[in-house]
Amino acid sequence: MIKIHVNENSLVKYSFDVYLDEEDTLENIAQKLNIKCYVAKVNNRLRELTYHLKSSSTVEFLGLDDFESVRVYQTTLRYLIVYALKEIDPNANILFSHFISRSFYGEISNNNHKFNESYLNKLKDKLNEIINKNIPIVRRNVSKNEANKIYQEEHYLDKCQVLAYRTEDMVHLYQCSDYQNYMYGYMLPSTGYIKDYDLKMYYPGFVIQYPRSEFKGKVPSFQDDPTFSQMIFSARKWSKQCGVENIASMNEFTLDRDFVDFVHMCETKHNNMLAEIGNQIKNNSNIRLVAIAGPSSSGKTTFSNRLRIELMTMGLKPIMISMDDYYLNRENTPLDENGNPDFENINALDINLFNEQLMELIAGDIVTLPSFDFKVGKRMVGKTIQLEQNQPIIIEGIHALNETLTKLIPANQKYKIYISPVPQINIDDHNPIIATDLRLLRRIVRDAMFRKTSPENTFRMWENVRKGEFKWIYPWQASSNYVFNSSLAYEIMVMKKYALPALQSIDCNNEFFIQANRLIKFLKYFKDIDDKYVPCNSILREFIGGSCFYE
C-alpha cells in the first residue's frame, strides 16, 4: 500500500491510500481515480506517466493548463507528425521551426508529390489513424552506435551529425510501433492522448497548433501577423544561406578561425537591421516617438542605445525617456491577486502625466520630467528639457507598445518596434530551439552573474515572468512597425560556459531538475566560442557582461 498526497494545485485535493502492484504506473493511478492528466510531479519532480511509484509520495497530476504538461503534449504531437509523414511518404522529411501565434511551422522537403491542401489532408488522415489506434510510446535506451544506425536507416542524416557531438555512450529513443525517434523531451505514454490540434496551410509549408496553457488547455484561434512572419522567413533564409541551420553546421565554424567570421556575420546582421530601422525613421518626418517593447531578456536596453546611436549617425538627435520615472508613489501602486505591489501593471505608471508630457515635448514646450527614487518609493523632480524638430523621443519598456500609454500621440507620429530573440536554428530538423528557452538561458546567465540570483530562483520566477508577458506585452506585438530579431546564431556557443555549470548545480532531487536537464540536453552539443570575440556593443554583452553601455 502506498499513500499518495495530491497537492492543492492539482486537479483534486485530498490524500488517499492506494494498493499498487508492480505494473502500476502514474497513468494507471490517474485512470483509477478518473483524473485527466498528461504528466505528473512526484515529490516536486516532473515524471512521465509511465513512471512507477516506489514509495509514499506527493503527486501533482498536471493537465493542459500547465506549461510543462503542454510542452510534453506538443513534443509528442511533433513526433507523431513525423511518424505519419514517414507512413505516407517515406522519402520525405520535415523541418520544424518556431512560428507566429505561438505555433510551430512545418516545411516538407524531398517529398514525391507537390505539397498542397490535398497532401496536407493525407497527412492529417494518417496522423488521426495513428492517434485513434492509441499505440503505446515506449522509451528505450540504446547505444550511440545503434542510434546512429537507426537514424541512417530513417535517412535522418542531420541527427547523425548531431549525434557525433554527444559525449555519452547511451541514447534515449522513443518507439511507437516500428517507428523510432527522439525529440529531446518527455513524451506521452500513447498516441491516443493527442486529442486537440490543428494543421493548416501556410505556404510554402503548414502551421501546427496545439493546446496552450494560457488558454486553459484549448487550441487558440490562429492570429496571422505578416510583419512577424516576414521576420521569421527572413531569419530562416539567412540561416540557410549562411549554413547555420542546426547545431552540427554551427559547430563546423569552430574547427578553425572561421568562428571569428561567424561572430561578425551575426553582428553585421543586427547592424543591417538597425540601419533599416534608422532609414525608415529618418525618411518619415512625421515620426516623433519611437516605442520599443519586448519580453524579458530580449536585449531591449542595449538595442535602445544602439538605435539611438544609429539615428545620431543620420543627423538626428534622439532623446531617451525612462518610463520608470513615471511610476506612481509606492503607496498608490496597484496590488496583485496576492496583495503584493504589482509593478508590471500598466496602472502602476502615471499614464495621464506620461501622455501629457509627451504631447508637450512634441509640441516644442519646455517640460520638467519626473525622476523616480526607488529607495524611498516616491517620484521627485527631474531634469527640464525642450526638444528640437530633429529630436525623436525613444521610450523602452514592457508597456511601450500599449496604446493606453501613448493614447494622445497620433498614430502617424509613432514608430513601434517589437524586439525578441527568435532563433531559426535547430538541434536537428525535428527539434527547433524555442525562443523562450533562449531567453531563459540569457536570464539564468545574467541573474547568476550580476543579480546574485541562483538558477533555481530564476526558474521559480520564470512562470510569473511569462504570465506578465502574456498579459502586458504579447497582445500589442502585432501593432509593431518592425520586429527586431535579437537572437545571435553564435550566442549559445558563448553562453554555454556560463549556463552549463549554473544548470548542472541543480540537484537531481530539485523540483527544477527536469527543466534544467532539458536545457542541458541540447546545450552540451554546442562547441565553445571564447567571449573575447564578442563586440562590446553586442546585445549578448547585456547578459554576459563587458558591455560598453554599462559599468
Secondary structure, 3 states (H helix, E strand, C coil): CEEEEECCCCCCCCEEEECCCCCCCHHHHHHHCCCCCCEEEECCEEECCCCCCCCCEEEEEECCCCHHHHHHHHHHHHHHHHHHHHHHCCCCEEEEEEECCCEEEEEEECCCCCCCHHHHHHHHHHHHHHHHCCCEEEEEEEEHHHHHHHHHHCCCHHHHHHHCCCCCCEEEEEEECCEEECCCCCCCCEHHHCCCCEEEEECCEEEEECCEHHHCCECCCCCCCHHHHHHHHHHHHHHHHCCCCEHHHHHHHHHCCHHHHHHHHHHHHHHHHHHHHHHHHHCCCCCCEEEEECCCCCCHHHHHHHHHHHHHHCCCCCEEEEHHHHECCHHHCCECCCCCECCCCHHHECHHHHHHHHHHHHCCCCEEEEEEECCCCEEEEEEEECCCCCCCEEEECCCCCCHHHHCCCCHHHEEEEEEECCCCCEEECCEECCHHHHHHHHHHHHHHHHCCCCHHHHHHHHHHHHHHHHHHCHHHHHHCCEEEECCCCCHHHHHHHHHHHHHHCCCCCCCCHHHHHHHHHHHCCCCCCCHHHCCCCCCCHHHHCCCCCCC
